[in-house]
């Protein structure tokens, strides 16, 4: 179940991409503030994180538009935008597309002050590609140029629950590694060159005034008998679920009349598509199911209460085996 009622309430839309867009807005940033092992790096780069209140406000301002997208032919506009982007079925690209749509659509409707100057901006140094900046936006409320780096992450945690101990679907990925990459690559850039014909500011190079890390998604704590103490750096309202070993999942979720377990589609890491709950081909017997990946997403469907709970089954039995 969601640990945040606001997120639960937000995901009542019928159309899948509208649900994803709502989740993208209402979900707070995973970290309360920037995490780094290098204090000088924090001071030098001055990297910020939007507080949960910011994303709650953006969702509230855009909520009427979400309802419109969910109930009219405007949904086609959202669908075409997302499907026209490169690799739309990859989670990171899907997240980026959702943020871009909200920024463009919301600014056109005067629902927020953020105007896109450039996105996916390649940085060339000494004739070689140094990296790519996700978003350069102009904040019309503050008259500042902001650089946003985007990431959607679905991490499994294990003690002592430091950023290094939260491991991704790709076993080489962890939260600290992602933060270090952001700091040493995209956030190390102080100014950018943009096409003056496309930039509302019309000058180049363009100085970056503020940097924001936008890290969202879902985290999964281990199912253990010990009490889980949420890390001080983890945002209180961030979506937190549970991951199980195969043995424990089989024990908890097998032979319960009111409960069925179904396999999830890849895109459901964002939001659950409840219409799949009635697809008998997706119902699984955990004990006799071949797990294709180390990290496998399932849903526990309570047929009596009509609720669906996120759960991950880890075939390696413990997240630390990913290191």
MOURTA-V926291 format. One record per residue. N is the residue number from 0. NEAR is the number of other ideal C-beta (glycine too) atoms within 10 Angstrom. Layout:
BEGIN
n = (N:N)
near = (NEAR:NEAR)
END
This chain:
BEGIN
n = (0:1:2:3:4:5:6:7:8:9:10:11:12:13:14:15:16:17:18:19:20:21:22:23:24:25:26:27:28:29:30:31:32:33:34:35:36:37:38:39:40:41:42:43:44:45:46:47:48:49:50:51:52:53:54:55:56:57:58:59:60:61:62:63:64:65:66:67:68:69:70:71:72:73:74:75:76:77:78:79:80:81:82:83:84:85:86:87:88:89:90:91:92:93:94:95:96:97:98:99:100:101:102:103:104:105:106:107:108:109:110:111:112:113:114:115:116:117:118:119:120:121:122:123:124:125:126:127:128:129:130:131:132:133:134:135:136:137:138:139:140:141:142:143:144:145:146:147:148:149:150:151:152:153:154:155:156:157:158:159:160:161:162:163:164:165:166:167:168:169:170:171:172:173:174:175:176:177:178:179:180:181:182:183:184:185:186:187:188:189:190:191:192:193:194:195:196:197:198:199:200:201:202:203:204:205:206:207:208:209:210:211:212:213:214:215:216:217:218:219:220:221:222:223:224:225:226:227:228:229:230:231:232:233:234:235:236:237:238:239:240:241:242:243:244:245:246:247:248:249:250:251:252:253:254:255:256:257:258:259:260:261:262:263:264:265:266:267:268:269:270:271:272:273:274:275:276:277:278:279:280:281:282:283:284:285:286:287:288:289:290:291:292:293:294:295:296:297:298:299:300:301:302:303:304:305:306:307:308:309:310:311:312:313:314:315:316:317:318:319:320:321:322)
near = (14:17:13:19:10:17:20:14:11:21:18:10:19:11:15:18:23:23:21:22:28:25:23:25:23:26:25:24:22:27:18:17:14:20:22:18:13:12:8:8:16:15:9:12:19:11:21:15:20:15:14:19:9:13:21:16:14:19:21:13:15:21:15:11:17:21:14:14:24:19:13:10:8:14:17:10:13:22:16:9:17:20:11:9:15:9:11:15:10:14:17:12:15:22:22:25:24:23:21:19:19:22:18:15:19:18:17:9:13:9:17:19:14:20:15:16:21:19:18:12:18:10:16:10:9:5:5:7:9:13:16:13:21:19:22:20:22:20:15:14:8:11:10:13:20:18:25:22:21:19:21:23:21:22:23:27:24:19:13:9:19:15:22:15:19:26:26:18:19:10:16:9:17:24:25:15:15:19:22:18:15:21:23:13:15:20:24:15:18:11:10:19:14:19:10:12:6:10:18:11:14:11:10:12:10:20:11:17:14:15:23:20:25:20:23:23:20:23:22:24:20:21:16:12:4:7:5:14:10:15:18:7:15:20:24:11:18:22:23:20:18:20:25:22:16:17:12:18:24:18:13:16:20:13:8:12:7:9:16:17:23:20:18:19:12:12:16:19:20:25:22:21:16:17:9:17:16:10:11:7:8:17:13:18:11:20:11:8:17:6:16:8:12:19:22:21:22:23:21:20:22:14:12:8:9:9:13:19:17:23:21:24:25:26:15:16:14:13:25:13:13:19:11)
END
